[in-house]
């Protein structure tokens, strides 16, 4: 695991670490970030991070508490300090860039328990130009083999009462809106209480918040606390001590209160601190990916980024329904055929079909174990004929596996379910985990479920199946290791536009890139063209709080290799000119330039297609109208491009006139400067086709 | 489910039940047992049982408490009373008899919750000549669909402080010795504390006892409280109130404290009360089987009762070991070949092989999930060559699936494991559940595990595999419904002869037929010929507390369609004359006559082979020597038989001279009367071959 590259990266005397109150410090490759590790006479080990000499993390403790053997590992003797520097690049199977630089300095501090247990562990730190990751490593050793984690004692102490974008701590749901308050104003209980559309809440406590946590300091730093490579370990939330402004890791417990069952050699996930004085740097960071292991899939040629339509939103808006009974069954043969025709006509790769299989009569809220079998279509859904029909048109169905949270049931049927997919020629599955988990007492975010998601990714890979997981753990860069686990929901997605209470605020999509999206692609399901959701039920007051142009821009600002065009075919056919952008926009990029961004306010990103020299720009704003200058210097010099600009009409407004847009074409070069005017809740999407 | 046969079985006026303090009463077909149901003005419903006018169960409450919907169903209006009488016979696939009479009167009392929930349920009672079974039935109804059981409120109130054979209540182990005390002297905590060889104890409480509970009254009644057809519901223990001499059902909780998740239409298992003034009647009772549903296996021709030897006891006595490492790996190719040769030479059907697969290094005590994969043999075990070799000799290997309690792991691998067995031509599996259950927080006796065992039986049947489950729930007659689930351990078996603390007392095997064996066959693994277990370790003081003749007799007194000859081939080869009985004794019977029995003292049973007119007798005693008269009137009149009598030598004694036996042959007829002298801890086995 650890390969020692002994170099002279350290400032301070390494040897001094062996003595009382010793300290060592290491910089990022560009020296903007400096990390200092200290060991005081009592044995406490702390780390401290500064960015351009501004405080990021004040000296904060590290350690871990075990329940078997029963020992708290938080007083140490430092027995060795090793360091190394790494600078390489790698090519993701798909993503925001065709190659990624992985440059960091690292520090490996060997710690011996001062309490006499004989246990040794390592604090492994990697310092990138855009942040720091650290984890605990437990080598194979005589005094530690199998062990149980009671609590992780990692701390993150801030220097001041920063403003923060936070979500209330919840072991089962990450589908909250973000709150923006000072640290001392965090009130998780109030945040939970106002979210009436989240059916399953498992609150951690009044001062608990989820990761990623985004902080904005008064002196201009953007700091994100998160985690990378969460495998065989629960998801980490944070407990806030408002007096000391300290956040302490809060792991998701299992059914009996334990946090993790581990065996040496092993390690925890990385605890990550991204920091910059430029908000755009956070969005451009690839540190989370770099902290993950390389792909385990030797031949990834079957993994294809794709766009899809499907039998889904029409259930949400009341045109159809999942169950067979009730006369509104959406997933019937004729209806799905229409989606296949639509996908084929407009060049989409896939057609998602929800509600295709027996079990929906009785699927939700009963903690029922044997809910779906994943292989029995409803009698009105002729899957054999549809897969053949789709194949003839160059389209594939996308399978839906709603588990209803009954994961034991899914695991025992997963092989049969995947074999059925292979038989039907379907190679993408959307999984769902709505409801309380079975094994009962387990949480969505616990170690058992983390292991489940890994098992799904691995087994799906055996069957060459791509996975889009909903109600799953927040992604932590594992799509590097399992590039067939292409996207997850794991946040409040577009379906909440139809939620009656809070819906999706205009600012939500300007926060996501700084929080949830840091970990990996989201199946947000953008592309809604009809903003008032009363199409099939005139009494319905739910609505989409964006302009139509912003819906287009989301395809650029919210990256995913699986992108849905979520609205109904009939709604797209009324706006085929705007729909053209969704048809054209790629889902795999050669290059990404984050041009401007401010969390909660706006995001402006340009990306270059992996298959062509064409560029695409997405700009979105929150509830405020604004103008964003767009310098086209990213375009190839001496080339001309035809720009197709999909923008808000002058009168557009998410509230009063959301569907008003203008499409214009312009010839531009790298020297062109545009001004993008975004309406309230608006956006702008631009395609630049090289001539 | 319920077919109304309205008859005039009831005494008292049915109509009267609709009024306050009404009562109705129904007798067993032979009128020996009388059951009375009362409904008092407060709505309480009680049942009462008398046997030949002696009290069996004093008026005791019925009911159930739900946590969702939150309602206690124990105050009722009786809305209807139906009755029926049934008398038919059926043929088990295998068993103690070739056909079983199923004769009972039944009462179905329709109950409406008096608390206003609108919920209706039924108390369904069947009265046989040998006992009573009752259960709760929940029809499909508007006010009850999915529901969660918080507690069952079934009560069993005794009329006096009876003496009782009891085991301490434990959600995870049923491998205790039985204690014999008055009801008021039950001390489960003390019983648990003295059992130092049970690694995993999950005590229910100081006054909790397991079922089956055996009671012996001062006026000569034998009463057994148990359950039948435990499916989709947890195992029931009993909480004893010593003041009122009342036992109340105590269901095994799941990880979050719930007892069962049910959906209408559904029902609880049967609560059974066997009663007789003759102890032998309890052993002859087939009521538990009759309360189970008929076989679900349409073509059971592949299900074969069998005898087997195997790689097992030599691990217990220290000759070999399960793991590869350590130099004593038992399941190596050469060693297993010897067992195959031995089985072929002496006419055994199967060879059990434990320790064959990777994982034993690390299998116990760590609550480890991914412990075995069930398809990877150790490198020194050439399973392909061995299965071929065995096949050539007319012998089959028996697979071993130790789950280590990690049932999620087993369930996700079970298909592959069974497919592997089919590939290797193996059609019997011994499963094991040693250790704490995963899903963590679940217990061996909880609903989730009950469902697991049903899944195993069903899936095994799909692959035409026979199952012998160890560390599983106590059997409740489910071998009628799943005749491929042939045997279970679920009690203290022969392996405890090697347990250092209490071992197996001489009386234990005289209690088992009155308790554990009422529910179904046990893989007790009798047949030990070497009683001091110091063969490979001279310091070892563990020992078998029987004579050798008693080991033979156990093949008759402890019925199982799977019987192991548990000792080492080299020990059998020193006593081939005695071994002949094990070779000869059948494992499937046409008829069973329980000739004499007293719990905790002695058992004398005669059984007729299903394939021949030959009879076999087994007689065992506890620590006391005794003489049992044996009247051979069960033999076919006018035929002569050659009796081969395997009896204790005159000097035999389990303590001082356990291996001394005498074999003698006699010609006998139905008129012959024998006297069987049993040594202390001794026994006698007889084969009667018709001439």
Interface residues (C-beta under 8 A of the other chain):
Chain A: X146 X148 X254 X255 X256 X258 X261 X263 X362 X366 X367 X368 X369 X408 X411 X412 X414 X415 X416 X439 X440 X441 X442 X448 X451 X455
Chain B: X145 X146 X148 X254 X255 X256 X258 X261 X263 X362 X366 X367 X368 X369 X408 X411 X412 X414 X415 X416 X439 X440 X441 X442 X448 X451 X455
